[in-house]
């Protein structure tokens, strides 16, 4: 699943390719709320990332919202380039007059809204309203994050809490494991068992790791790569104990940890 750093990178690339340009082709396929897509000739005014959500804004008042879930992706193609995914999986196609084309593939959430007083509430609006602070942004109120964390059931495992986008937006499964390893915390530890200092350190680490990977390239959280994610049975970088893997939490998400550095 794309995490916050990936979505912010997509947004930056889409801004460079689309903002200010007139679109010659606009296709939004199977938009569930049935609004008419912007017509050719419309211009893109902005592209924003909010956690794992991406918004494309048009000068006719329309806003396109996408969420990639597990397998979706935004890709940009120069004129004449061959698409790297099957055309029938494209949910959105936005092409400029010079042939630059942005394609959203396999996104399960594609919604369109318009800036009118009578517009209906969409899943996008509901989801964005519930998001916690975006950890990829320049300024983040970590006190707000910690306050939101305190509203959860005290028995909630910290691994689940890190993934809860209502607490803080942007953390996904990879970072969940990497953050807990970095702070020597077992992912199943109830949040009630963590001091305020440890809670703050976990989300400060999350913010540091996410922002360090906004530039693209290989994702790095520790010495040129990842510390534990995807490394079952390989030695822990700190203590050489074999890394463990299990499917944990309310959504049965894969989790990696060191049983020595991160005891239950």
Secondary structure, DSSP 4 states (H G I P E B T S, - for coil): ---HHHHHHHHHHHHHHHBTPBEEEEEETT-TT-PPPPPTT-BEEEEEEETTEEEEEETTSEEEEEE-TTT-EEEEE-TTPPPSS-GGGEEEEEEETTS-EEEEES-SEEEEEES-TTPPP-HHHHHHHH--EETTSSS--HHHHHHHHHTS-TTSBHHHHHH-TTTEES--HHHHHHHHHHTT--TT-BGGGS-HHHHHHHHHHHHHHHHHTTT-SS--SBTTB-SSTT-TTSBPTTT-PBEEEEEETTTTEEEEEETTTT--
